């Protein structure tokens, strides 16, 4: 009993208890209790040791297996330690500081987990890498601070563009509302106007005025819906749509995106891009725009969309309904002269090298011109070695006379915009530069001949006047504003038309041939020529009915049956130009009545307006452009529909000055002005 107790790890008190026990049976029982405690303790220690050993061995086994896997993959060429880990770290670094939406974050984590287990040579490796690259490069939650200063915005807009007051006022309204709310909300604007009036170029100025990033893309001729919505990732070479590309490039969630030529968008077998724009340009839907490539919602509600178009006729109705249309009319003569003097001439002179470049053209008024200088080479002989130095020589100041600019606009550049005017000004500047270089080279050659007095560079005159204009840009494109000088023949009336290039005058000519005896009394007919559209042909039929009613009510008996006794032919000159629209109704009616009366209308009278079957004069568009065309043609009296009076009253005073304008409710009002003596 004593020996068994001594083998245990019991305490001294327990061992003393065994020694003090007297009876053999009690002593053995006490020793047995100590042995049993020792056995249980030993079993527990052994169990813990086994568990610890198993855990350590499993980690060692896993470590060994991973090392073996790396060696195997390295032998097979599938070692991913050469870039995958770095890519994973790069993706994670990109997301730092960004407010990534929960749905997008879940998608990124799933793709990164899949990417970590992909072999580098697998086909899905590159696809997943590109997808993660696009997801992590998106500006989630990043945006630029808007400039909420009306004064600064107006200065920037006025600095880059003359006129365009409607657009500038709308941007100021946007900034004013944003100033009160604390942030500028995304909007969808559509600038509609003829070519060359500054629709596209003002987009960058608006972005600068608002302090936003700028991105532009054109949808003219676009026929693939994937350009807007993106491709599916399963396709080879798949990419996101233009909007996602824009957000990635500008790294801001609230840029200004200019969608150019939205009226020329195409439609093909690969979908309808115009329908794809419906979701993008809908304020109630674009907060969760779904790109086919990213396949996660993208918030486009803070983007300011600015669309441009020449006409609204070809824009689908649902798409046009989502945009706020701002119409830009063409520039008149005074506006073009101001634009040429303030913008086109200074810029063209500097680009041609006739004026020196300035460091900050925006801080200088166009009138503040630094005297131009040039560098001419001069040679010095020193110890038999030729050295060249640059010697500054004052150049004659190049300029274009104001009268020359006005003649250039009147006789060469009548379009609504200023793009053609800019080309002509650049052409003049190039010819001036050619004269300058030729004169300089000629002077250098004369310096080598001492017997001849060299021509001084300062004596060269680089001033373009109205008389010299044809030497620089050729003969005038337009010889006269009027087809007929003086009094118009009977049956000819001057109308006003609107085209995508601006306003123009439109002559309506009517001719009558007497019918034979057998044909008299038949139904009157009118034949039209001049490449007229279907709407204009229908207007001629309505004009004939109104003319017959007016003739029966106002004409003497011998003239009342004029239309029944003659075959009528109506022609619009410039037959190669297509013409259509309802606004020539009153002009056609007046031409037919002038023919029936054998009396010309007023020579200085021009008119426009649609006429109904009951003789009502209905409103038309393009009042500003038509007024400009009438002034250019020398017309002092105008007839407009009564409903267009508010449009005429909004015109600048210099356009309304000196005009005798009549507003007609019915054709009776037109007749009284055109034929006051009848």
C-alpha angles and dihedrals in degrees: 000000000000091000093051092049092051091058093061128083092235121143123263093255092056091048090049089054090059092050094049094051108104107195119073094226093050091046092052092047092053091048090048091056091053091049092049091051089050091051094052091047091050092050092050092049091049092051092051091047091052092051092049091048092050092050094049092045091051091054090047090049093049091048091050092048092050091050090050090048091053091050091048093049090047090054090048093048093247098114108141097187089096098076117333095090091048090050091051090051091047092052091050092048091053091057093052111112094011125117099229116189116244095246092050092046091053091050091049093050092050092049093047092051090051092045093054091060098044123106113241093233094052119109093235093054096076093040092053092044092053091046092052089045091057094042095051095043094057115107096243106187094348118125139157122249113255121235105235099186116118093193095052092045092051091049092053094046093047091046094059103031137035117214119351089127094163092059093044092050091050092052090048089052089051091052093045092053090045091051091056094044096040096239138050113244123218116267137183114228127177120200111203122188146111121294119282100025095113104263095138099035094052090062092075090047091052090051091051092047091053094041092239134136116259131224128169133189132165126228095188107135092001110152105162116088089204089073087069104029100029132235127286112262091237091071121090110252093013117174136177122259127272094269094055089046089052093052092048093049098047094037091217131106094213108050128143108255116196113204104197128205095008090165091062098054113138136220126217145158090283094067141280112291091192090062090048089056090058092077093042095050097041111101091207094054109030093077086081103029109174117215115199092225100046093036090199127100115268120200109231096160094104095052117107105222118201116185126189129207139162095216135007096216094089096044111099113251098239090050093047090050091061094055132074104231119217112185119214116200124206124271120262126220097274093047092050091050090051093047091049094050096043102036119004102047097044093046093046092047091053093045090051091050094243092116124038120255115252126214096230114018091175092065093053129072113237090243092061099087122174115224107263122242134184137198120236124186119249126184129218126194113218121166090338093304119117114224125189124210133182113243119192113230125184113243124214110260112257117215144157119226119240091235089053091053090050092050090046090056095043100045105025111024114040097146119118095248133052101238094101090043089055090052091052093048090050089050090054091048092051091052091048089051090050091052091049095051093045091051091048093050091047090052092050090052092050090053088065090057107065095188091066123068107237119237112245119236090222091063093064112106114218098175116124114210132183092261093053095047096097090055089063105035103019130236119345115272093213117046099182139005091223133057090207123042116209122352118012119235118249111277095030121106131173115237133183124234137183123221134174087262093055136266125337140172117253122199118211113203122192127190131182131205121194115245124232121257092260093052097047116111094031125126112290115247133187125209118205131199136172100090094286122181126236094263092052091048090054089049089057091055092050090046090055092052092049091046091052091050092049091047094052092049101041111021129084117257094261090057100036093082095045095117093049091053099045139055109234125215123187122194134182113205123234089053093183090067115082113234131191142150139091099259094093093068098103091041092055092047091050091048092053092048091047088053093048092048092043085224126119122234121239110301094222095047125110126173144181135183143112116258123210128215090262093050099261115150109227127201124265136190137246097054094157094049092046092049090052090050091049093051090048090053092049097248112157099179122058133182117206131169114268091240090061095059091098089054091051093048090056092059119105116270094246090060094050096042116111096008126125103214124186123191116209129203096180134011090260087073090052093049093053092055097042096045107023093164096056 
